[in-house]
Amino acid sequence: MQKHITLLLILAVTALACERKTEAEILLDRCMNAHGGLERWNQFEGLAFQVYGDKDTLTSYNQLRDRRTHLIGPNFEEGFDGVAFWTKGDTSLGAIKNPAFFHNLDFYFFAFPFVMADQGVKLKLANDEIIENQAYKVLEARFAESVGAAPNDVYKLYIHPETHHLDWLQYAVTYFDSTNTKFSLKQYKDWQDVQGVLVPENVANFAKDSTGQPSGNPYFVRKFANVHFYEKFDERLLEPES
């Protein structure tokens, strides 16, 4: 009897330890809740949006469960069918030359903070930092080995301590250079509520001064419009148009 009770206590303590979240995971939960919640995000199978840049307009269709994609540009199409990347159109375009990098680039930055809940993401609570006189909680994300096309990428999420919104993002891209440690800076300023999920309307890239603060006006802005989530996703949207 005593052994049986002891075993039950061990199992209960083990289960409690498994459920206990780290400070980093708690901060991510607060951020995701401020943006509609992971439970709401996971209710959808698919996502579509248009993105406007300085020179292009793209349409992006995304299967949220397995991350298959279909990206449509003015002179090209590309995507990921779950096994391989495919391309059609003007082969001189950078997106066509590097579909593994470009096919979901806009989707990934659009889908913050929810993509930080993906399997293989390793979270760490970093020291608070100040950007433009505002102190932020900082969440650092790295990846387990062999996760994604560039597992050496590093992301730093700047989360407002009161609203828990994601205001800024720093990231080091290692797809083209696995040793890169230079961080780029994005601002998430304008949000739109789409079907109960708070998603970005504009994401702006800034240069940084010698102290690491944003410098001048943004040099690149992506504008997201016509956003729609699908509870039941039409798989035909992932097929090439022609």
C-alpha positions, 0 to 999 in steps of 0.5 A, a space after each residue: 500500500 505504501 509503495 502504491 501511494 509513493 508511486 502515485 506521488 512520484 507520478 503526480 510530481 512528474 506530471 506537474 513538472 511536465 506541465 510547469 512552464 518556463 518564464 520564456 514560455 509564459 511570456 510567449 503565451 501572454 504575447 500570443 494571448 494579446 494577439 488573439 491566442 494560440 487556441 484561436 490561431 489553431 482553429 484555422 486550417 489556412 490563411 490567405 493575404 496580399 502583401 504590397 512592397 515597394 515594387 511588387 504585389 504578392 498573393 500568399 496562400 498557406 496551409 497552416 497545419 503542414 505549412 504548404 504554400 502557394 505564392 503568386 507574383 506578377 511574373 512568377 508562382 512558387 510554393 511548397 507541396 509538403 515534399 519539394 519546392 516548385 517554381 514557374 515563371 520568370 527565372 531571372 527573379 530572386 524568388 525563383 532562384 531561391 524558392 526554399 528561402 522566399 516561398 514563405 518569407 512574408 508568411 513567417 514574419 506575418 505570423 509572429 508571434 504564433 510561429 514561435 510556438 512551432 515544434 523545435 523552437 527553443 525559447 530563452 528570456 533575455 535581459 530587458 532592453 530599451 527601444 525608443 525610450 520604451 523598456 521591453 521584455 525580450 524573448 530570444 528564440 533559437 532552433 533545435 538542430 536540423 529544424 527548418 532551412 536555417 536552424 542557426 537563425 536567431 530571433 529576438 522578440 520585443 514584447 511591450 510589458 503592459 499590452 504584451 504586443 509584439 512591437 519590434 523584432 530583431 533577427 539574424 538570417 543564416 540561410 545564405 551564411 550560417 555564421 551570420 550574426 548581424 541582426 536586422 530590425 523590424 517594427 510591428 506598429 499597425 495591427 488589424 483584427 481579422 477573425 479574432 486574431 491580431 495580425 500586422 497591417 504594416 511591418 517596417 525595416 529600420 537601419 540602426 545607429 551605433 547604439 543599436 537604436 532605429 535610425 531615420 525612416 524605414 527603408 523597407 515596408 511590407 503592407 498586408 491586406 485582404 487577410 482571410 483565415 479559413 476554418 476549412 481550407 480549399 486545397 486547390 488554392 495551393 495549385 499553380 494557376 496555369 
